Amino acid sequence: MDIFKSLIVWFIGICFVIVTFPVNLIIWVLALPFDRNRALIHWFLMHESLFLSFLIPIWTIHIEGREKAMKGTIYVIISNHQSVLDILLVNCLRYKFKWISKIENFNVPVIGWYLKMAQYIVVDRGNEESKIEMLEKSYNCLKKGISILMFPEGTRSLNNEIGFFKRGAFQLALQAGVPILPVLIDGTGGILPKHGLVFGSGHQIRIKVLDQVNPADFGTDNPDDLAKQFSSLMTTRLVELRAQNSPR
């Protein structure tokens, strides 16, 4: 049954991409002369992600706290990472931001084209120069009024729990003096785990935006300490989220 269900989901996803890619390409070309930051193509990708997420019939998505991102405020947005589905589902928040994406994603047909069209920021995790360049580009985006979104774990969790947070996102927030907006996502790892292609039996996905944390409340100027604080905070909130939605 899971294999049959997975074939249906992959079929829907592939058909959706085939239909929408030419439209997005035309929009991107027409917008090139006046859309320097590629905000228009990002807007379309967000809304297409939302449509596709609710089109797929095997899950139910619950979004809470989207309004906590205050209009006009620039953030470093962080999210935990359970599955490749997280990229699609975090897009459903429809915030204005640039993704930080590993270089491997830019080499994937169609997906990589979208990343380049939207001018998202690439990082080669094994290359220190690439990490420095990523931080510089991200800092420039923040100064231009564009939020940054990244997974501070750097990779998907194997057990659906929150892992070690790397320092990059927190270094950015400290340098730019912008608040951090934490986003929790749960349920995706049970549906499509790391390295998996077959969709499992999990059907409930929850996305919860937590309260922003302002620079004045960081309590440290050390990015490693800040990473530990947010890892602890999000771990606690994930436990609470699961307890809140567990069967009584």
Buried (B, 14 or more C-beta within 10 A) or exposed (E): EEEEBBEEBEEBBEEBBEEBBEEBBEBBEEBEEEBEBBBBBBBBBBEBBBEBBEEBEBBEBEBEBBEBBEEEEBBBBBBBBBBBBBBBBBBBBBBBBBBBBBBEBBEEEEBBBBBEBBBBBBBBBEEEEBBEBBBEBBBEBBEEEBBBBBBBBBEBBEEBEBBEBBBBBBBBBBBBEBBBBBBBBBBBBBBBBBEEEEBBEBEEBBBBBBEBBEEEEBEEEBBEBBBBBBBEBBBEBBEEBBEEEEEE
